[in-house]
Amino acid sequence: MKPEKKYQLSERDIDRIIEMAWEDRTTFDAIEAQFGVPEKDVIQLMRRHMKPSSWRMWRERVQGRATKHQKKRRFEQGTFKSTRQKNISHNKIAKR
């Protein structure tokens, strides 16, 4: 079963998951917390939606990277928040 069908992901959600997976400091735990998609399904989703050469490059970069796994991180501070995060949350309330 395709991960996007299993989790009812829209194209926008899939694009955001791929974007988060490319970010070095965004953990797989953060992706799972936001979208409910575990690491193994993120890997399948990336493989399905990327060119083979891009997927191999991403996989080589991510494999064993401590920053992609919350438990392996060595720093306490420094959680990453994308500059696009506000746009994605659809928060329409402006600060006054």
Buried (B, 14 or more C-beta within 10 A) or exposed (E): EEBBEEBEBEEEBBEBBBEBBBBEBBBBBBBBEBBEBBBEBBBBBBEEBBEEEEBEEBEEEBEEEEBBBBEEBEEEEEEEEBEEEEEBEEEEEEEE
